[in-house]
Amino acid sequence: MRAIIAGGTGFIGKNLVDNLKGSDWEIVVLSRSPGKVADIFDSGVIGMRWDNGDWPDMLGPETVVVNLAGENIADGRWTASKKERILTSRIKAGQRLVEVVKQSGVTPAALIQASAVGYYGPHGDKLIDESTPSGSGFLAEVCRQWEASTQELKSMGVRRCVIRTGMVLGDGGALEKMLPPFRNYLGGPPGDGFQGASWIHMADEVGAIRFLMENTAASGAFNLTAPTPVRMRKFSRILGETLDRPYKLKVPPFALRLLFGEMADEVLLSGQLALPKRLQEAGYEFRFATLEDALKDILG
């Protein structure tokens, strides 16, 4: 089998590549800079350019395309230009994949299309799953258009899985940004801490993606979140206890809005309690089902 991964040099992409290496998968990473791919990975990974590489020739019934491409949402303040890059980077990547498949006349076995739990918009106490409709806000709109960018491939007979990912915990990402204040005895939840945190250990994120790549019966939307979402006040408590640090110093909303603008309201001060209902029904078994076990594994 062959995996063609768009966004393979990102946080999730690098871990997915490492998971696939040493198995029966041939790995192709699409990048604007194939040299970057060579610097990150060893000779067992093929780097190709998005625009003029030969990767369309690799499409076929033994190929699974994984589309993780997109501007980092949480990197920097949401200016008008930043929001435009967040949206267009995702839409253009999806449209490019559809265009290549149509031009080549050869369909891949499957497409794993990235999305996020932001698709559902802010939710309060209610537990949600894949049957919950899309919500309001910038992130919900981004996710709708992100998912729609490759919808046409489904009508062309391609098995298509949409992965709505929560907060991925690993070496880097959101957790890396949370750790300094906790380690400096300044830890606590953003705002009142009642917002939901749908999290997933990186091992389960890549494990679930690979499970969907290899499970030929899987299609449709899947929440890639652990089965035990928590509120941020509980997340902060467990993180503080794992680090043996205090965890009750709340960060006031006005300070977060001053620092991050609109992103504070959509990412830091609101959230969802999303369950991986369809993923578990498909047979995926989580390695890290509780936040305590996940943080202990990551932080030692």
Phi and psi in degrees as GROMACS dihedral restraints (atoms count N, CA, C in turn):
[ dihedral_restraints ]
;  ai    aj    ak    al  type     phi  dphi    fc
    3     4     5     6     1  -121.5    20    10
    4     5     6     7     1   135.4    20    10
    6     7     8     9     1  -111.6    20    10
    7     8     9    10     1   122.9    20    10
    9    10    11    12     1  -106.1    20    10
   10    11    12    13     1   115.3    20    10
   12    13    14    15     1  -115.1    20    10
   13    14    15    16     1   117.4    20    10
   15    16    17    18     1   -93.1    20    10
   16    17    18    19     1   128.6    20    10
   18    19    20    21     1    85.7    20    10
   19    20    21    22     1    25.4    20    10
   21    22    23    24     1   -74.3    20    10
   22    23    24    25     1    -9.0    20    10
   24    25    26    27     1  -100.8    20    10
   25    26    27    28     1     5.4    20    10
   27    28    29    30     1   -84.1    20    10
   28    29    30    31     1  -175.9    20    10
   30    31    32    33     1   -56.9    20    10
   31    32    33    34     1   -52.7    20    10
   33    34    35    36     1   -75.2    20    10
   34    35    36    37     1   -41.9    20    10
   36    37    38    39     1   -57.9    20    10
   37    38    39    40     1   -43.6    20    10
   39    40    41    42     1   -63.1    20    10
   40    41    42    43     1   -39.9    20    10
   42    43    44    45     1   -69.9    20    10
   43    44    45    46     1   -34.8    20    10
   45    46    47    48     1   -65.2    20    10
   46    47    48    49     1   -44.0    20    10
   48    49    50    51     1   -59.8    20    10
   49    50    51    52     1   -45.5    20    10
   51    52    53    54     1   -60.9    20    10
   52    53    54    55     1   -35.6    20    10
   54    55    56    57     1   -67.7    20    10
   55    56    57    58     1   -36.9    20    10
   57    58    59    60     1   -81.0    20    10
   58    59    60    61     1   -25.7    20    10
   60    61    62    63     1   -62.4    20    10
   61    62    63    64     1   144.0    20    10
   63    64    65    66     1    82.1    20    10
   64    65    66    67     1     3.8    20    10
   66    67    68    69     1  -110.3    20    10
   67    68    69    70     1  -163.7    20    10
   69    70    71    72     1   -82.5    20    10
   70    71    72    73     1     2.9    20    10
   72    73    74    75     1   -84.8    20    10
   73    74    75    76     1   130.8    20    10
   75    76    77    78     1   -87.4    20    10
   76    77    78    79     1   132.4    20    10
   78    79    80    81     1  -115.6    20    10
   79    80    81    82     1   125.2    20    10
   81    82    83    84     1  -119.8    20    10
   82    83    84    85     1   125.2    20    10
   84    85    86    87     1  -110.3    20    10
   85    86    87    88     1   122.4    20    10
   87    88    89    90     1   -86.5    20    10
   88    89    90    91     1   133.7    20    10
   90    91    92    93     1  -153.3    20    10
   91    92    93    94     1   155.6    20    10
   93    94    95    96     1   -72.6    20    10
   94    95    96    97     1   -17.1    20    10
   96    97    98    99     1  -135.1    20    10
   97    98    99   100     1    90.7    20    10
   99   100   101   102     1   -56.6    20    10
  100   101   102   103     1   -26.7    20    10
  102   103   104   105     1   -62.9    20    10
  103   104   105   106     1   -33.2    20    10
  105   106   107   108     1   -64.9    20    10
  106   107   108   109     1   -38.0    20    10
  108   109   110   111     1   -62.1    20    10
  109   110   111   112     1   -43.8    20    10
  111   112   113   114     1   -64.5    20    10
  112   113   114   115     1   -34.3    20    10
  114   115   116   117     1   -70.0    20    10
  115   116   117   118     1   -35.5    20    10
  117   118   119   120     1   -81.4    20    10
  118   119   120   121     1   -42.4    20    10
  120   121   122   123     1  -112.4    20    10
  121   122   123   124     1   166.9    20    10
  123   124   125   126     1   -87.2    20    10
  124   125   126   127     1  -168.1    20    10
  126   127   128   129     1   -68.8    20    10
  127   128   129   130     1    -8.5    20    10
  129   130   131   132     1   -79.9    20    10
  130   131   132   133     1    -0.9    20    10
  132   133   134   135     1  -121.1    20    10
  133   134   135   136     1   131.8    20    10
  135   136   137   138     1   -96.6    20    10
  136   137   138   139     1   125.0    20    10
  138   139   140   141     1  -100.7    20    10
  139   140   141   142     1   132.1    20    10
  141   142   143   144     1  -136.5    20    10
  142   143   144   145     1   150.6    20    10
  144   145   146   147     1   -75.6    20    10
  145   146   147   148     1   145.0    20    10
  147   148   149   150     1   -59.5    20    10
  148   149   150   151     1   -46.0    20    10
  150   151   152   153     1   -86.0    20    10
  151   152   153   154     1   -43.3    20    10
  153   154   155   156     1  -129.4    20    10
  154   155   156   157     1    23.9    20    10
  156   157   158   159     1   -82.8    20    10
  157   158   159   160     1   175.0    20    10
  159   160   161   162     1   -93.1    20    10
  160   161   162   163     1    12.3    20    10
  162   163   164   165     1   -62.2    20    10
  163   164   165   166     1   -27.7    20    10
  165   166   167   168     1   -58.8    20    10
  166   167   168   169     1   -28.0    20    10
  168   169   170   171     1   -69.0    20    10
  169   170   171   172     1   -13.3    20    10
  171   172   173   174     1   -92.4    20    10
  172   173   174   175     1    -3.0    20    10
  174   175   176   177     1   -69.3    20    10
  175   176   177   178     1   151.2    20    10
  177   178   179   180     1   163.6    20    10
  178   179   180   181     1  -176.8    20    10
  180   181   182   183     1   -68.4    20    10
  181   182   183   184     1   -10.0    20    10
  183   184   185   186     1  -106.6    20    10
  184   185   186   187     1    13.4    20    10
  186   187   188   189     1  -113.1    20    10
  187   188   189   190     1   133.6    20    10
  189   190   191   192     1  -116.1    20    10
  190   191   192   193     1   127.5    20    10
  192   193   194   195     1   -98.2    20    10
  193   194   195   196     1   132.1    20    10
  195   196   197   198     1  -117.5    20    10
  196   197   198   199     1   115.6    20    10
  198   199   200   201     1  -103.8    20    10
  199   200   201   202     1    99.7    20    10
  201   202   203   204     1  -110.5    20    10
  202   203   204   205     1     7.8    20    10
  204   205   206   207     1   -70.2    20    10
  205   206   207   208     1   141.1    20    10
  207   208   209   210     1   161.4    20    10
  208   209   210   211     1   149.0    20    10
  210   211   212   213     1   -59.5    20    10
  211   212   213   214     1   140.7    20    10
  213   214   215   216     1   -62.6    20    10
  214   215   216   217     1   123.2    20    10
  216   217   218   219     1   -71.7    20    10
  217   218   219   220     1   -38.9    20    10
  219   220   221   222     1   -96.2    20    10
  220   221   222   223     1    11.2    20    10
  222   223   224   225     1  -100.0    20    10
  223   224   225   226     1    92.9    20    10
  225   226   227   228     1    98.8    20    10
  226   227   228   229     1   164.7    20    10
  228   229   230   231     1   -68.9    20    10
  229   230   231   232     1   146.2    20    10
  231   232   233   234     1   -82.7    20    10
  232   233   234   235     1    83.2    20    10
  234   235   236   237     1   -78.1    20    10
  235   236   237   238     1   171.1    20    10
  237   238   239   240     1   -59.9    20    10
  238   239   240   241     1   -40.3    20    10
  240   241   242   243     1   -70.7    20    10
  241   242   243   244     1   -36.0    20    10
  243   244   245   246     1   -64.2    20    10
  244   245   246   247     1   -44.9    20    10
  246   247   248   249     1   -62.5    20    10
  247   248   249   250     1   -37.7    20    10
  249   250   251   252     1   -64.3    20    10
  250   251   252   253     1   -41.3    20    10
  252   253   254   255     1   -67.1    20    10
  253   254   255   256     1   -39.4    20    10
  255   256   257   258     1   -57.3    20    10
  256   257   258   259     1   -45.9    20    10
  258   259   260   261     1   -74.7    20    10
  259   260   261   262     1   -52.5    20    10
  261   262   263   264     1   -69.1    20    10
  262   263   264   265     1   -32.2    20    10
  264   265   266   267     1   -62.1    20    10
  265   266   267   268     1   -35.2    20    10
  267   268   269   270     1   -76.7    20    10
  268   269   270   271     1   -45.3    20    10
  270   271   272   273     1   -64.9    20    10
  271   272   273   274     1   -44.7    20    10
  273   274   275   276     1   -65.3    20    10
  274   275   276   277     1   -36.4    20    10
  276   277   278   279     1   -63.5    20    10
  277   278   279   280     1   -45.2    20    10
  279   280   281   282     1   -64.9    20    10
  280   281   282   283     1   -43.4    20    10
  282   283   284   285     1   -64.3    20    10
  283   284   285   286     1   -35.6    20    10
  285   286   287   288     1   -64.3    20    10
  286   287   288   289     1   -41.6    20    10
  288   289   290   291     1   -62.4    20    10
  289   290   291   292     1   -44.2    20    10
  291   292   293   294     1   -62.6    20    10
  292   293   294   295     1   -43.8    20    10
  294   295   296   297     1   -60.1    20    10
  295   296   297   298     1   -44.3    20    10
  297   298   299   300     1   -65.4    20    10
  298   299   300   301     1   -43.2    20    10
  300   301   302   303     1   -62.4    20    10
  301   302   303   304     1   -42.3    20    10
  303   304   305   306     1   -65.8    20    10
  304   305   306   307     1   -41.2    20    10
  306   307   308   309     1   -70.7    20    10
  307   308   309   310     1   -35.9    20    10
  309   310   311   312     1   -77.0    20    10
  310   311   312   313     1   -26.9    20    10
  312   313   314   315     1    73.8    20    10
  313   314   315   316     1     9.4    20    10
  315   316   317   318     1  -121.0    20    10
  316   317   318   319     1   126.5    20    10
  318   319   320   321     1   -98.1    20    10
  319   320   321   322     1   143.9    20    10
  321   322   323   324     1   -75.8    20    10
  322   323   324   325     1   167.5    20    10
  324   325   326   327     1   -67.2    20    10
  325   326   327   328     1   -36.4    20    10
  327   328   329   330     1  -159.9    20    10
  328   329   330   331     1   159.2    20    10
  330   331   332   333     1  -127.2    20    10
  331   332   333   334     1   129.0    20    10
  333   334   335   336     1  -102.8    20    10
  334   335   336   337     1   109.0    20    10
  336   337   338   339     1  -102.2    20    10
  337   338   339   340     1   121.3    20    10
  339   340   341   342     1   -71.8    20    10
  340   341   342   343     1   149.0    20    10
  342   343   344   345     1  -156.8    20    10
  343   344   345   346     1  -162.9    20    10
  345   346   347   348     1  -151.6    20    10
  346   347   348   349     1   162.0    20    10
  348   349   350   351     1   -67.9    20    10
  349   350   351   352     1   -10.8    20    10
  351   352   353   354     1   -58.9    20    10
  352   353   354   355     1   -16.2    20    10
  354   355   356   357     1   -53.4    20    10
  355   356   357   358     1   -33.7    20    10
  357   358   359   360     1   -84.8    20    10
  358   359   360   361     1    -9.5    20    10
  360   361   362   363     1    71.1    20    10
  361   362   363   364     1   179.6    20    10
  363   364   365   366     1   -66.7    20    10
  364   365   366   367     1   138.5    20    10
  366   367   368   369     1  -135.1    20    10
  367   368   369   370     1   149.8    20    10
  369   370   371   372     1   -91.1    20    10
  370   371   372   373     1  -112.5    20    10
  372   373   374   375     1   -77.1    20    10
  373   374   375   376     1   -19.8    20    10
  375   376   377   378     1   -71.5    20    10
  376   377   378   379     1   130.3    20    10
  378   379   380   381     1   -75.6    20    10
  379   380   381   382     1   135.9    20    10
  381   382   383   384     1  -123.1    20    10
  382   383   384   385     1   159.8    20    10
  384   385   386   387     1  -140.9    20    10
  385   386   387   388     1  -166.5    20    10
  387   388   389   390     1   -66.1    20    10
  388   389   390   391     1   -15.9    20    10
  390   391   392   393     1   -81.8    20    10
  391   392   393   394     1   -10.3    20    10
  393   394   395   396     1   -71.1    20    10
  394   395   396   397     1   132.3    20    10
  396   397   398   399     1   -69.9    20    10
  397   398   399   400     1   163.2    20    10
  399   400   401   402     1   -65.6    20    10
  400   401   402   403     1   149.3    20    10
  402   403   404   405     1  -106.0    20    10
  403   404   405   406     1  -153.3    20    10
  405   406   407   408     1  -109.1    20    10
  406   407   408   409     1   165.4    20    10
  408   409   410   411     1   108.8    20    10
  409   410   411   412     1   168.4    20    10
  411   412   413   414     1   -62.7    20    10
  412   413   414   415     1   -45.5    20    10
  414   415   416   417     1   -64.9    20    10
  415   416   417   418     1   -38.4    20    10
  417   418   419   420     1   -62.2    20    10
  418   419   420   421     1   -40.6    20    10
  420   421   422   423     1   -67.4    20    10
  421   422   423   424     1   -40.8    20    10
  423   424   425   426     1   -59.1    20    10
  424   425   426   427     1   -46.3    20    10
  426   427   428   429     1   -64.6    20    10
  427   428   429   430     1   -39.2    20    10
  429   430   431   432     1   -60.9    20    10
  430   431   432   433     1   -47.5    20    10
  432   433   434   435     1   -71.2    20    10
  433   434   435   436     1   -33.2    20    10
  435   436   437   438     1   -61.0    20    10
  436   437   438   439     1   -50.4    20    10
  438   439   440   441     1   -64.5    20    10
  439   440   441   442     1   -40.1    20    10
  441   442   443   444     1   -68.5    20    10
  442   443   444   445     1   -21.5    20    10
  444   445   446   447     1   -62.9    20    10
  445   446   447   448     1   -23.2    20    10
  447   448   449   450     1  -119.1    20    10
  448   449   450   451     1    11.8    20    10
  450   451   452   453     1   -58.2    20    10
  451   452   453   454     1   -32.6    20    10
  453   454   455   456     1   -60.6    20    10
  454   455   456   457     1   -28.8    20    10
  456   457   458   459     1   -63.8    20    10
  457   458   459   460     1   -30.4    20    10
  459   460   461   462     1   -61.8    20    10
  460   461   462   463     1   -42.1    20    10
  462   463   464   465     1   -70.0    20    10
  463   464   465   466     1   -14.9    20    10
  465   466   467   468     1   -91.5    20    10
  466   467   468   469     1     6.0    20    10
  468   469   470   471     1    91.9    20    10
  469   470   471   472     1    10.6    20    10
  471   472   473   474     1   -86.2    20    10
  472   473   474   475     1   129.7    20    10
  474   475   476   477     1   -66.5    20    10
  475   476   477   478     1   123.8    20    10
  477   478   479   480     1  -127.8    20    10
  478   479   480   481     1   123.6    20    10
  480   481   482   483     1  -114.5    20    10
  481   482   483   484     1   129.7    20    10
  483   484   485   486     1  -103.5    20    10
  484   485   486   487     1   122.0    20    10
  486   487   488   489     1  -104.9    20    10
  487   488   489   490     1   110.9    20    10
  489   490   491   492     1   -94.3    20    10
  490   491   492   493     1    97.4    20    10
  492   493   494   495     1   -89.6    20    10
  493   494   495   496     1   142.9    20    10
  495   496   497   498     1   -91.9    20    10
  496   497   498   499     1  -155.4    20    10
  498   499   500   501     1   -74.5    20    10
  499   500   501   502     1   115.4    20    10
  501   502   503   504     1   -87.9    20    10
  502   503   504   505     1   124.5    20    10
  504   505   506   507     1  -101.2    20    10
  505   506   507   508     1   125.0    20    10
  507   508   509   510     1  -172.8    20    10
  508   509   510   511     1  -161.3    20    10
  510   511   512   513     1   -81.6    20    10
  511   512   513   514     1    86.5    20    10
  513   514   515   516     1   127.8    20    10
  514   515   516   517     1  -163.3    20    10
  516   517   518   519     1    65.4    20    10
  517   518   519   520     1  -151.0    20    10
  519   520   521   522     1   -62.3    20    10
  520   521   522   523     1   -39.3    20    10
  522   523   524   525     1   -62.1    20    10
  523   524   525   526     1   -38.2    20    10
  525   526   527   528     1   -59.0    20    10
  526   527   528   529     1   -35.1    20    10
  528   529   530   531     1   -78.1    20    10
  529   530   531   532     1   -24.0    20    10
  531   532   533   534     1   -79.2    20    10
  532   533   534   535     1   -29.3    20    10
  534   535   536   537     1   -65.7    20    10
  535   536   537   538     1   -42.2    20    10
  537   538   539   540     1   -54.6    20    10
  538   539   540   541     1   -49.1    20    10
  540   541   542   543     1   -63.6    20    10
  541   542   543   544     1   -37.1    20    10
  543   544   545   546     1   -64.5    20    10
  544   545   546   547     1   -44.0    20    10
  546   547   548   549     1   -68.3    20    10
  547   548   549   550     1   -20.6    20    10
  549   550   551   552     1  -101.5    20    10
  550   551   552   553     1    23.0    20    10
  552   553   554   555     1    63.9    20    10
  553   554   555   556     1    29.0    20    10
  555   556   557   558     1  -123.1    20    10
  556   557   558   559     1    22.7    20    10
  558   559   560   561     1   -77.5    20    10
  559   560   561   562     1   150.8    20    10
  561   562   563   564     1   171.5    20    10
  562   563   564   565     1   170.1    20    10
  564   565   566   567     1   -78.8    20    10
  565   566   567   568     1   155.2    20    10
  567   568   569   570     1   -74.8    20    10
  568   569   570   571     1   133.1    20    10
  570   571   572   573     1    64.8    20    10
  571   572   573   574     1  -142.1    20    10
  573   574   575   576     1   -80.8    20    10
  574   575   576   577     1   -10.1    20    10
  576   577   578   579     1    79.7    20    10
  577   578   579   580     1     6.3    20    10
  579   580   581   582     1   -86.1    20    10
  580   581   582   583     1    -8.5    20    10
  582   583   584   585     1   -69.3    20    10
  583   584   585   586     1   146.6    20    10
  585   586   587   588     1   -74.1    20    10
  586   587   588   589     1   148.4    20    10
  588   589   590   591     1  -126.4    20    10
  589   590   591   592     1   104.7    20    10
  591   592   593   594     1   -92.4    20    10
  592   593   594   595     1   105.6    20    10
  594   595   596   597     1  -114.1    20    10
  595   596   597   598     1   165.6    20    10
  597   598   599   600     1  -156.3    20    10
  598   599   600   601     1   137.9    20    10
  600   601   602   603     1   -69.3    20    10
  601   602   603   604     1   143.3    20    10
  603   604   605   606     1   -56.4    20    10
  604   605   606   607     1   -35.8    20    10
  606   607   608   609     1   -60.9    20    10
  607   608   609   610     1   -36.6    20    10
  609   610   611   612     1   -80.3    20    10
  610   611   612   613     1   -30.4    20    10
  612   613   614   615     1   -60.1    20    10
  613   614   615   616     1   -52.9    20    10
  615   616   617   618     1   -73.8    20    10
  616   617   618   619     1   -31.4    20    10
  618   619   620   621     1   -63.6    20    10
  619   620   621   622     1   -41.4    20    10
  621   622   623   624     1   -69.1    20    10
  622   623   624   625     1   -40.0    20    10
  624   625   626   627     1   -60.7    20    10
  625   626   627   628     1   -46.6    20    10
  627   628   629   630     1   -64.4    20    10
  628   629   630   631     1   -38.5    20    10
  630   631   632   633     1   -58.0    20    10
  631   632   633   634     1   -43.2    20    10
  633   634   635   636     1   -73.1    20    10
  634   635   636   637     1   -31.7    20    10
  636   637   638   639     1   -63.1    20    10
  637   638   639   640     1   -38.4    20    10
  639   640   641   642     1   -97.1    20    10
  640   641   642   643     1   -13.1    20    10
  642   643   644   645     1   -92.5    20    10
  643   644   645   646     1    99.5    20    10
  645   646   647   648     1   -69.4    20    10
  646   647   648   649     1   -10.2    20    10
  648   649   650   651     1   -91.5    20    10
  649   650   651   652     1    -8.2    20    10
  651   652   653   654     1   -86.3    20    10
  652   653   654   655     1   133.3    20    10
  654   655   656   657     1  -159.6    20    10
  655   656   657   658     1   161.5    20    10
  657   658   659   660     1    95.5    20    10
  658   659   660   661     1  -162.5    20    10
  660   661   662   663     1   -90.4    20    10
  661   662   663   664     1   140.0    20    10
  663   664   665   666     1  -136.3    20    10
  664   665   666   667     1   128.6    20    10
  666   667   668   669     1   -78.6    20    10
  667   668   669   670     1   121.2    20    10
  669   670   671   672     1   -96.6    20    10
  670   671   672   673     1    80.4    20    10
  672   673   674   675     1  -141.6    20    10
  673   674   675   676     1   151.3    20    10
  675   676   677   678     1   -66.9    20    10
  676   677   678   679     1   155.5    20    10
  678   679   680   681     1   -74.9    20    10
  679   680   681   682     1     2.3    20    10
  681   682   683   684     1  -127.7    20    10
  682   683   684   685     1    69.0    20    10
  684   685   686   687     1   -64.1    20    10
  685   686   687   688     1   155.0    20    10
  687   688   689   690     1  -135.6    20    10
  688   689   690   691     1   166.6    20    10
  690   691   692   693     1   -81.2    20    10
  691   692   693   694     1   157.7    20    10
  693   694   695   696     1   -64.7    20    10
  694   695   696   697     1   -28.1    20    10
  696   697   698   699     1   -66.0    20    10
  697   698   699   700     1   -37.4    20    10
  699   700   701   702     1   -73.0    20    10
  700   701   702   703     1   -39.2    20    10
  702   703   704   705     1   -56.2    20    10
  703   704   705   706     1   -45.9    20    10
  705   706   707   708     1   -64.2    20    10
  706   707   708   709     1   -39.6    20    10
  708   709   710   711     1   -62.9    20    10
  709   710   711   712     1   -47.2    20    10
  711   712   713   714     1   -66.8    20    10
  712   713   714   715     1   -38.7    20    10
  714   715   716   717     1   -64.1    20    10
  715   716   717   718     1   -44.3    20    10
  717   718   719   720     1   -63.1    20    10
  718   719   720   721     1   -41.6    20    10
  720   721   722   723     1   -67.0    20    10
  721   722   723   724     1   -36.8    20    10
  723   724   725   726     1   -63.6    20    10
  724   725   726   727     1   -37.3    20    10
  726   727   728   729     1   -89.7    20    10
  727   728   729   730     1    -5.8    20    10
  729   730   731   732     1    57.9    20    10
  730   731   732   733     1    49.9    20    10
  732   733   734   735     1  -133.8    20    10
  733   734   735   736     1   158.2    20    10
  735   736   737   738     1   -65.8    20    10
  736   737   738   739     1   157.9    20    10
  738   739   740   741     1  -144.5    20    10
  739   740   741   742     1    16.7    20    10
  741   742   743   744     1  -109.5    20    10
  742   743   744   745     1     5.5    20    10
  744   745   746   747     1   -82.6    20    10
  745   746   747   748     1    96.7    20    10
  747   748   749   750     1   -70.8    20    10
  748   749   750   751     1   142.2    20    10
  750   751   752   753     1   -93.0    20    10
  751   752   753   754     1   117.5    20    10
  753   754   755   756     1   -64.5    20    10
  754   755   756   757     1   142.6    20    10
  756   757   758   759     1   -56.4    20    10
  757   758   759   760     1   -38.3    20    10
  759   760   761   762     1   -62.6    20    10
  760   761   762   763     1   -34.5    20    10
  762   763   764   765     1   -68.4    20    10
  763   764   765   766     1   -40.6    20    10
  765   766   767   768     1   -66.4    20    10
  766   767   768   769     1   -40.2    20    10
  768   769   770   771     1   -67.0    20    10
  769   770   771   772     1   -35.3    20    10
  771   772   773   774     1   -64.4    20    10
  772   773   774   775     1   -39.5    20    10
  774   775   776   777     1   -79.1    20    10
  775   776   777   778     1   -41.8    20    10
  777   778   779   780     1  -117.4    20    10
  778   779   780   781     1    -5.3    20    10
  780   781   782   783     1    63.3    20    10
  781   782   783   784     1  -137.5    20    10
  783   784   785   786     1   -58.8    20    10
  784   785   786   787     1   -32.0    20    10
  786   787   788   789     1   -59.9    20    10
  787   788   789   790     1   -31.4    20    10
  789   790   791   792     1   -59.8    20    10
  790   791   792   793     1   -44.6    20    10
  792   793   794   795     1   -70.7    20    10
  793   794   795   796     1   -36.1    20    10
  795   796   797   798     1   -87.9    20    10
  796   797   798   799     1   -27.8    20    10
  798   799   800   801     1  -111.0    20    10
  799   800   801   802     1   -41.9    20    10
  801   802   803   804     1   -95.8    20    10
  802   803   804   805     1   -33.8    20    10
  804   805   806   807     1  -104.9    20    10
  805   806   807   808     1     1.8    20    10
  807   808   809   810     1  -140.3    20    10
  808   809   810   811     1   166.8    20    10
  810   811   812   813     1  -176.1    20    10
  811   812   813   814     1  -165.6    20    10
  813   814   815   816     1  -140.4    20    10
  814   815   816   817     1   157.0    20    10
  816   817   818   819     1  -112.5    20    10
  817   818   819   820     1    81.9    20    10
  819   820   821   822     1   -96.7    20    10
  820   821   822   823     1   135.2    20    10
  822   823   824   825     1  -104.8    20    10
  823   824   825   826     1   145.3    20    10
  825   826   827   828     1   -87.7    20    10
  826   827   828   829     1    54.8    20    10
  828   829   830   831     1   -57.7    20    10
  829   830   831   832     1   -51.5    20    10
  831   832   833   834     1   -70.5    20    10
  832   833   834   835     1   -32.7    20    10
  834   835   836   837     1   -65.3    20    10
  835   836   837   838     1   -42.7    20    10
  837   838   839   840     1   -70.4    20    10
  838   839   840   841     1   -38.0    20    10
  840   841   842   843     1   -62.2    20    10
  841   842   843   844     1   -30.9    20    10
  843   844   845   846     1   -75.6    20    10
  844   845   846   847     1   -12.9    20    10
  846   847   848   849     1   110.3    20    10
  847   848   849   850     1     5.8    20    10
  849   850   851   852     1   -73.1    20    10
  850   851   852   853     1   135.5    20    10
  852   853   854   855     1  -112.1    20    10
  853   854   855   856     1   122.7    20    10
  855   856   857   858     1   -74.4    20    10
  856   857   858   859     1   137.1    20    10
  858   859   860   861     1   -78.3    20    10
  859   860   861   862     1   -34.5    20    10
  861   862   863   864     1  -128.9    20    10
  862   863   864   865     1    94.8    20    10
  864   865   866   867     1   -91.6    20    10
  865   866   867   868     1   -17.6    20    10
  867   868   869   870     1  -118.2    20    10
  868   869   870   871     1   150.6    20    10
  870   871   872   873     1   -66.0    20    10
  871   872   873   874     1   -36.5    20    10
  873   874   875   876     1   -56.6    20    10
  874   875   876   877     1   -47.7    20    10
  876   877   878   879     1   -66.9    20    10
  877   878   879   880     1   -38.2    20    10
  879   880   881   882     1   -63.7    20    10
  880   881   882   883     1   -48.3    20    10
  882   883   884   885     1   -70.4    20    10
  883   884   885   886     1   -35.5    20    10
  885   886   887   888     1   -62.5    20    10
  886   887   888   889     1   -39.4    20    10
  888   889   890   891     1   -67.0    20    10
  889   890   891   892     1   -42.7    20    10
  891   892   893   894     1   -74.7    20    10
  892   893   894   895     1   -40.2    20    10
  894   895   896   897     1  -100.6    20    10
  895   896   897   898     1    -0.6    20    10
